[in-house]
Amino acid sequence: MSDPSCQKTKEEVKRELIRQGVSVAGWARAHGFTAGQVHDVLRKDLRCNHGTSHKIAVLLGLKNGLIDES
């Protein structure tokens, strides 16, 4: 069962990136995404249940989940 206390809010993720001195574009490049894809996850009210948005949300800590690399 997932632990919702481990999940971050979008604002927490943005503050964490700023604290680390990492831009959204830089984080995106480092993880193989476009800046637009990451901005969409952070700005829009996406469910992030499938595909790229799901992977971004999990990596950013916005949601608990598994990433299928197959």
ChimeraX commands (.cxc) that place a marker at each C-alpha (Angstrom):
marker #1 position 0.00,0.00,0.00 radius 0.5
marker #1 position 1.33,3.47,-0.82 radius 0.5
marker #1 position 2.20,5.95,1.90 radius 0.5
marker #1 position 0.71,9.33,0.99 radius 0.5
marker #1 position 2.93,11.07,3.55 radius 0.5
marker #1 position 5.90,10.45,1.21 radius 0.5
marker #1 position 4.29,12.42,-1.60 radius 0.5
marker #1 position 5.26,16.03,-2.21 radius 0.5
marker #1 position 3.08,18.84,-3.45 radius 0.5
marker #1 position 3.89,20.62,-6.68 radius 0.5
marker #1 position 4.93,23.67,-4.67 radius 0.5
marker #1 position 7.28,21.57,-2.53 radius 0.5
marker #1 position 8.89,20.14,-5.67 radius 0.5
marker #1 position 9.36,23.62,-7.13 radius 0.5
marker #1 position 10.90,24.90,-3.87 radius 0.5
marker #1 position 13.19,21.86,-3.72 radius 0.5
marker #1 position 14.45,22.48,-7.26 radius 0.5
marker #1 position 15.11,26.13,-6.40 radius 0.5
marker #1 position 16.89,25.14,-3.17 radius 0.5
marker #1 position 19.09,22.75,-5.15 radius 0.5
marker #1 position 19.78,25.39,-7.80 radius 0.5
marker #1 position 18.32,23.20,-10.54 radius 0.5
marker #1 position 16.06,24.58,-13.23 radius 0.5
marker #1 position 13.08,22.61,-14.50 radius 0.5
marker #1 position 14.80,22.46,-17.89 radius 0.5
marker #1 position 18.00,21.14,-16.31 radius 0.5
marker #1 position 16.12,18.50,-14.30 radius 0.5
marker #1 position 14.24,17.50,-17.44 radius 0.5
marker #1 position 17.43,17.11,-19.51 radius 0.5
marker #1 position 19.09,15.09,-16.74 radius 0.5
marker #1 position 16.17,12.66,-16.71 radius 0.5
marker #1 position 15.53,12.42,-20.46 radius 0.5
marker #1 position 12.41,14.59,-20.69 radius 0.5
marker #1 position 11.64,17.90,-22.35 radius 0.5
marker #1 position 11.17,20.97,-20.20 radius 0.5
marker #1 position 7.63,21.26,-21.57 radius 0.5
marker #1 position 6.70,17.81,-20.33 radius 0.5
marker #1 position 7.93,18.60,-16.82 radius 0.5
marker #1 position 6.30,22.04,-16.82 radius 0.5
marker #1 position 3.00,20.40,-17.82 radius 0.5
marker #1 position 3.16,18.05,-14.83 radius 0.5
marker #1 position 4.04,20.91,-12.47 radius 0.5
marker #1 position 1.54,23.46,-13.84 radius 0.5
marker #1 position -1.48,21.55,-15.06 radius 0.5
marker #1 position -4.00,19.49,-13.17 radius 0.5
marker #1 position -2.91,16.24,-14.78 radius 0.5
marker #1 position -3.74,12.86,-13.27 radius 0.5
marker #1 position -0.37,11.45,-14.36 radius 0.5
marker #1 position -1.69,7.90,-14.47 radius 0.5
marker #1 position 0.12,6.72,-17.62 radius 0.5
marker #1 position 3.20,7.18,-19.72 radius 0.5
marker #1 position 5.59,10.07,-19.49 radius 0.5
marker #1 position 3.57,12.19,-17.06 radius 0.5
marker #1 position 3.36,9.23,-14.65 radius 0.5
marker #1 position 7.11,8.69,-14.83 radius 0.5
marker #1 position 7.84,12.38,-14.24 radius 0.5
marker #1 position 5.44,12.55,-11.29 radius 0.5
marker #1 position 7.03,9.49,-9.66 radius 0.5
marker #1 position 10.59,10.75,-10.18 radius 0.5
marker #1 position 9.70,14.17,-8.78 radius 0.5
marker #1 position 8.07,12.56,-5.75 radius 0.5
marker #1 position 4.60,13.86,-6.56 radius 0.5
marker #1 position 3.15,10.37,-6.39 radius 0.5
marker #1 position 4.06,6.91,-5.26 radius 0.5
marker #1 position 4.27,4.49,-8.11 radius 0.5
marker #1 position 6.31,2.10,-10.13 radius 0.5
marker #1 position 8.10,2.89,-13.34 radius 0.5
marker #1 position 8.04,0.09,-15.90 radius 0.5
marker #1 position 11.25,0.28,-17.92 radius 0.5
marker #1 position 10.35,-2.65,-20.20 radius 0.5
marker link #1:1,2 radius 0.2
marker link #1:2,3 radius 0.2
marker link #1:3,4 radius 0.2
marker link #1:4,5 radius 0.2
marker link #1:5,6 radius 0.2
marker link #1:6,7 radius 0.2
marker link #1:7,8 radius 0.2
marker link #1:8,9 radius 0.2
marker link #1:9,10 radius 0.2
marker link #1:10,11 radius 0.2
marker link #1:11,12 radius 0.2
marker link #1:12,13 radius 0.2
marker link #1:13,14 radius 0.2
marker link #1:14,15 radius 0.2
marker link #1:15,16 radius 0.2
marker link #1:16,17 radius 0.2
marker link #1:17,18 radius 0.2
marker link #1:18,19 radius 0.2
marker link #1:19,20 radius 0.2
marker link #1:20,21 radius 0.2
marker link #1:21,22 radius 0.2
marker link #1:22,23 radius 0.2
marker link #1:23,24 radius 0.2
marker link #1:24,25 radius 0.2
marker link #1:25,26 radius 0.2
marker link #1:26,27 radius 0.2
marker link #1:27,28 radius 0.2
marker link #1:28,29 radius 0.2
marker link #1:29,30 radius 0.2
marker link #1:30,31 radius 0.2
marker link #1:31,32 radius 0.2
marker link #1:32,33 radius 0.2
marker link #1:33,34 radius 0.2
marker link #1:34,35 radius 0.2
marker link #1:35,36 radius 0.2
marker link #1:36,37 radius 0.2
marker link #1:37,38 radius 0.2
marker link #1:38,39 radius 0.2
marker link #1:39,40 radius 0.2
marker link #1:40,41 radius 0.2
marker link #1:41,42 radius 0.2
marker link #1:42,43 radius 0.2
marker link #1:43,44 radius 0.2
marker link #1:44,45 radius 0.2
marker link #1:45,46 radius 0.2
marker link #1:46,47 radius 0.2
marker link #1:47,48 radius 0.2
marker link #1:48,49 radius 0.2
marker link #1:49,50 radius 0.2
marker link #1:50,51 radius 0.2
marker link #1:51,52 radius 0.2
marker link #1:52,53 radius 0.2
marker link #1:53,54 radius 0.2
marker link #1:54,55 radius 0.2
marker link #1:55,56 radius 0.2
marker link #1:56,57 radius 0.2
marker link #1:57,58 radius 0.2
marker link #1:58,59 radius 0.2
marker link #1:59,60 radius 0.2
marker link #1:60,61 radius 0.2
marker link #1:61,62 radius 0.2
marker link #1:62,63 radius 0.2
marker link #1:63,64 radius 0.2
marker link #1:64,65 radius 0.2
marker link #1:65,66 radius 0.2
marker link #1:66,67 radius 0.2
marker link #1:67,68 radius 0.2
marker link #1:68,69 radius 0.2
marker link #1:69,70 radius 0.2
view
